[in-house]
């Protein structure tokens, strides 16, 4: 059983839900307190033991690559101004992990974006982390999934329960519980099911652990919902070919690609911030008192 060493992060999306802010800035570079969203995602992968990141990019996404690169000019200025702590932080970012970029030339869907990583990933299992899904947890969500993989040796999708009237917004899995805690063997997967077509409320969120078989299936997948190549369709085919598991992870997930979810993430991460947290919590109390008066 091969170890999980690589993670694919698709960042080619246009971020239209955040226009006009994302007209010139990749949505993944919008900040949660003092770090861009993508940095939280990469740090989760690193904390889970991942050794290499494959970014699936598109036109206008160079700011993401630049963020994780070394900037000689900036470093020289910070050194001259004796900004020791800031220099150390930026150095840590540039040394976080090896990053490879692959260009997705056409917006053909998440499934196609994952398929673009086939030559870099090769014949080993790998993680997929969506760039606008944040998970706050004691044990990184990826690490939880890798620990489960070491027991079951098969593909895993992270899931959470959602209200039934919201299931049409997600890929939904149906499955049966197995011996492992919070784990289900997948029996069916549906991308954004119409009301009444599934009884399940278990929605796939932006974390996947996939066997390399997925690439062959993605190549054969025809456009589905929205005219795009859907990852869920290929996952359904993979679950027929070999066992697949759904894991109800421990932690709180934020949809940072949604305006309300993004604001919730900012607040929750801010109140837990090492230096800003106490002052920000006090400020929130003042805001709540003023809104009640």
C-alpha positions as CSV (number, residue, x, y, z in Angstrom):
1,X,0.0,0.0,0.0
2,X,1.6,3.2,-1.2
3,X,1.9,6.2,1.1
4,X,0.1,9.5,0.4
5,X,2.8,12.0,-0.7
6,X,1.0,14.3,-3.1
7,X,-1.9,16.6,-3.1
8,X,-3.8,18.3,-5.9
9,X,-5.3,21.7,-5.3
10,X,-7.5,23.1,-8.2
11,X,-7.3,26.9,-8.3
12,X,-8.4,27.5,-11.9
13,X,-11.9,28.8,-11.1
14,X,-12.9,32.4,-11.9
15,X,-14.4,33.2,-8.5
16,X,-17.4,34.9,-10.0
17,X,-19.3,34.8,-6.6
18,X,-16.8,37.3,-5.3
19,X,-16.8,39.8,-8.1
20,X,-15.7,42.6,-8.3
21,X,-13.1,41.7,-5.7
22,X,-11.9,38.8,-7.8
23,X,-11.6,40.7,-11.1
24,X,-7.9,41.2,-10.5
25,X,-7.2,39.0,-7.5
26,X,-7.6,35.2,-7.4
27,X,-10.3,34.2,-5.0
28,X,-7.8,31.9,-3.3
29,X,-5.8,35.0,-2.3
30,X,-8.6,36.6,-0.4
31,X,-7.4,36.8,3.2
32,X,-8.8,35.1,6.3
33,X,-7.5,37.6,8.9
34,X,-3.8,37.8,7.9
35,X,-3.2,34.9,5.5
36,X,-4.7,34.1,2.1
37,X,-7.2,31.3,2.0
38,X,-4.9,29.1,-0.1
39,X,-2.2,29.3,2.6
40,X,-4.5,27.6,5.1
41,X,-5.2,24.8,2.6
42,X,-1.5,24.2,1.9
43,X,-0.6,24.3,5.6
44,X,-3.2,21.6,6.3
45,X,-1.6,19.4,3.6
46,X,1.9,20.0,5.1
47,X,0.7,19.3,8.6
48,X,-0.8,16.0,7.3
49,X,2.6,14.8,5.9
50,X,2.1,15.7,2.2
51,X,5.4,16.3,0.4
52,X,4.3,17.8,-2.9
53,X,1.5,20.1,-4.0
54,X,0.2,20.2,-7.5
55,X,-1.7,23.4,-8.3
56,X,-4.1,23.3,-11.2
57,X,-4.1,26.9,-12.4
58,X,-5.4,29.1,-15.2
59,X,-4.8,32.6,-16.6
60,X,-4.5,35.2,-13.9
61,X,-3.5,32.9,-11.1
62,X,0.2,33.8,-10.9
63,X,-0.3,35.6,-7.6
64,X,-0.8,32.2,-5.9
65,X,2.5,30.9,-7.2
66,X,4.2,34.1,-6.3
67,X,2.9,33.9,-2.7
68,X,4.8,30.7,-2.1
69,X,7.9,31.8,-4.0
70,X,11.0,33.6,-2.6
71,X,11.0,37.3,-3.3
72,X,14.6,38.5,-3.2
73,X,13.8,42.2,-3.5
74,X,11.2,42.1,-0.6
75,X,13.6,40.0,1.5
76,X,16.4,42.6,1.0
77,X,14.2,45.5,2.1
78,X,13.0,43.6,5.2
79,X,16.5,42.7,6.1
80,X,17.6,46.4,5.7
81,X,14.8,47.5,8.0
82,X,15.6,44.7,10.5
83,X,12.2,43.1,10.2
84,X,13.4,39.8,11.6
85,X,10.1,38.2,12.5
86,X,8.4,39.2,9.2
87,X,11.4,37.8,7.2
88,X,11.2,34.5,9.1
89,X,7.5,34.2,8.4
90,X,7.9,34.9,4.7
91,X,10.9,32.5,4.5
92,X,8.7,29.8,6.2
93,X,6.0,30.3,3.5
94,X,8.5,29.9,0.6
95,X,10.0,26.8,2.2
96,X,6.7,25.2,3.2
97,X,6.6,22.5,0.5
98,X,7.5,21.7,-3.1
99,X,4.9,23.1,-5.5
100,X,4.3,22.2,-9.1
101,X,1.8,24.2,-11.3
102,X,-0.2,22.7,-14.2
103,X,-2.3,24.9,-16.4
104,X,-5.9,24.0,-17.1
105,X,-6.4,25.8,-20.5
106,X,-10.2,25.5,-20.6
107,X,-12.8,25.6,-17.7
108,X,-14.1,22.1,-18.3
109,X,-15.0,21.3,-14.6
110,X,-13.5,19.9,-11.5
111,X,-13.1,16.4,-13.0
112,X,-11.1,17.8,-15.9
113,X,-8.9,19.8,-13.5
114,X,-8.0,16.7,-11.5
115,X,-7.3,14.8,-14.7
116,X,-4.8,17.5,-15.7
117,X,-2.6,16.3,-12.7
118,X,-2.3,12.7,-14.0
119,X,1.3,13.0,-15.3
120,X,2.6,14.6,-12.1
121,X,0.7,12.3,-9.7
122,X,1.6,9.1,-11.6
123,X,0.5,5.7,-10.3
124,X,0.1,6.6,-6.6
125,X,-2.8,7.5,-4.4
126,X,-3.2,11.3,-3.7
127,X,-5.2,13.9,-1.9
128,X,-7.4,16.5,-3.4
129,X,-8.1,19.7,-1.5
130,X,-10.5,22.3,-2.9
131,X,-9.1,25.8,-2.5
132,X,-12.2,27.4,-1.0
133,X,-13.0,24.8,1.6
134,X,-11.5,25.5,5.0
135,X,-11.7,23.0,7.9
136,X,-10.9,24.0,11.5
137,X,-10.0,21.0,13.5
138,X,-7.5,19.7,16.1
139,X,-6.3,17.0,13.8
140,X,-6.0,18.3,10.2
141,X,-8.9,16.9,8.1
142,X,-6.3,15.4,5.6
143,X,-4.5,13.7,8.4
144,X,-7.7,12.1,9.6
145,X,-8.4,10.8,6.1
146,X,-4.8,9.5,5.7
147,X,-5.1,7.7,9.0
148,X,-8.3,6.0,7.8
149,X,-6.6,5.1,4.4
150,X,-3.9,3.3,6.3
151,X,-6.6,1.0,7.7
152,X,-8.9,0.5,4.6
153,X,-6.4,1.1,1.7
154,X,-9.1,2.6,-0.6
155,X,-10.4,5.9,-1.8
156,X,-12.1,8.2,0.7
157,X,-14.4,11.2,0.4
158,X,-14.9,13.6,3.3
159,X,-18.6,14.2,4.1
160,X,-20.8,16.2,6.4
161,X,-24.5,16.2,7.1
162,X,-26.4,19.1,5.5
163,X,-30.1,20.1,5.6
164,X,-32.2,18.1,3.1
165,X,-33.3,21.3,1.3
166,X,-29.6,22.0,0.5
167,X,-28.6,18.6,-0.8
168,X,-29.2,19.8,-4.4
169,X,-26.1,22.1,-4.0
170,X,-23.7,19.2,-3.3
171,X,-22.4,15.9,-4.4
172,X,-24.3,13.4,-2.2
173,X,-23.3,10.0,-1.1
174,X,-25.4,7.0,0.0
175,X,-23.7,4.3,2.0
176,X,-23.8,1.8,4.8
177,X,-21.9,2.1,8.2
178,X,-18.7,0.0,8.6
179,X,-16.7,-0.9,11.7
180,X,-14.5,2.2,11.5
181,X,-15.9,5.1,13.4
182,X,-17.8,7.8,11.3
183,X,-17.1,5.8,8.2
184,X,-19.5,4.5,5.5
185,X,-19.0,2.2,2.5
186,X,-20.2,4.1,-0.5
187,X,-23.1,2.5,-2.5
188,X,-24.1,5.5,-4.6
189,X,-23.0,9.0,-5.5
190,X,-25.1,11.7,-7.1
191,X,-24.0,15.2,-8.2
192,X,-26.5,17.8,-7.1
193,X,-29.5,15.5,-6.9
194,X,-33.0,16.8,-7.7
195,X,-35.3,17.0,-4.7
196,X,-36.7,13.5,-3.9
197,X,-34.1,11.6,-5.8
198,X,-32.0,10.7,-2.8
199,X,-32.8,10.1,0.9
200,X,-29.2,10.9,2.0
201,X,-28.1,14.2,3.6
202,X,-24.4,13.3,3.5
203,X,-22.7,15.9,1.3
204,X,-19.2,15.6,-0.1
205,X,-17.0,18.5,1.0
206,X,-13.7,19.6,-0.5
207,X,-11.4,16.8,0.6
208,X,-10.8,13.6,-1.3
209,X,-8.3,10.8,-1.1
210,X,-8.2,9.0,-4.4
211,X,-6.6,6.0,-6.0
212,X,-4.8,6.6,-9.3
213,X,-7.5,4.6,-11.1
214,X,-9.6,7.8,-11.1
215,X,-7.5,9.2,-14.0
216,X,-8.6,6.5,-16.5
217,X,-12.2,7.0,-15.4
218,X,-12.1,10.7,-15.7
219,X,-10.7,10.4,-19.3
220,X,-13.8,8.4,-20.1
221,X,-16.3,10.6,-18.3
222,X,-18.6,12.6,-20.5
223,X,-19.8,16.1,-19.5
224,X,-22.6,15.9,-16.9
225,X,-24.2,18.5,-14.7
226,X,-23.6,22.1,-16.0
227,X,-22.0,20.7,-19.1
228,X,-18.7,20.0,-17.2
229,X,-16.8,16.9,-16.5
230,X,-17.9,16.1,-12.9
231,X,-15.6,14.5,-10.5
232,X,-18.6,12.9,-8.8
233,X,-19.5,11.0,-11.9
234,X,-16.0,9.4,-12.1
235,X,-16.1,8.7,-8.4
236,X,-19.4,6.8,-8.8
237,X,-17.7,4.7,-11.5
238,X,-14.7,4.1,-9.3
239,X,-16.9,3.0,-6.4
240,X,-18.3,0.3,-8.7
241,X,-14.8,-0.9,-9.7
242,X,-13.5,-1.0,-6.1
243,X,-14.5,-0.2,-2.6
244,X,-14.8,3.5,-1.7
245,X,-15.5,5.0,1.7
246,X,-17.1,8.2,3.0
247,X,-15.7,9.7,6.2
248,X,-17.5,12.1,8.5
249,X,-14.6,14.1,9.6
250,X,-14.1,15.8,13.0
251,X,-14.0,19.6,12.6
252,X,-15.9,22.6,11.3
253,X,-15.9,23.3,7.6
254,X,-16.3,26.8,6.0
255,X,-17.3,27.4,2.4
256,X,-14.9,30.3,1.8
257,X,-16.1,30.5,-1.8
258,X,-19.5,31.8,-0.5
259,X,-19.7,35.3,0.9
260,X,-21.5,34.3,4.1
261,X,-19.2,31.3,4.6
262,X,-16.2,33.5,4.0
263,X,-17.3,36.0,6.7
264,X,-18.0,33.2,9.2
265,X,-14.5,31.9,8.6
266,X,-12.9,35.4,9.2
267,X,-14.8,35.8,12.5
268,X,-14.0,32.3,13.8
269,X,-10.4,32.4,12.8
270,X,-10.0,35.9,14.2
271,X,-11.4,35.2,17.7
272,X,-8.8,32.4,17.9
273,X,-5.9,34.4,16.6
274,X,-2.9,34.5,19.0
275,X,-2.5,38.2,19.2
276,X,-5.7,39.7,17.7
277,X,-8.2,37.3,19.4
278,X,-8.8,38.9,22.8
279,X,-9.2,42.4,21.3
280,X,-11.5,41.1,18.5
281,X,-13.7,39.2,20.9
282,X,-14.2,42.4,23.0
283,X,-15.0,44.3,19.8
284,X,-17.6,41.7,18.9
285,X,-19.3,42.1,22.3
286,X,-19.5,45.9,21.7
287,X,-21.0,45.4,18.2
288,X,-23.6,42.9,19.6
289,X,-24.5,45.3,22.4
290,X,-24.9,48.2,19.9
291,X,-27.1,46.1,17.6
292,X,-29.4,45.1,20.5
293,X,-29.8,48.7,21.7
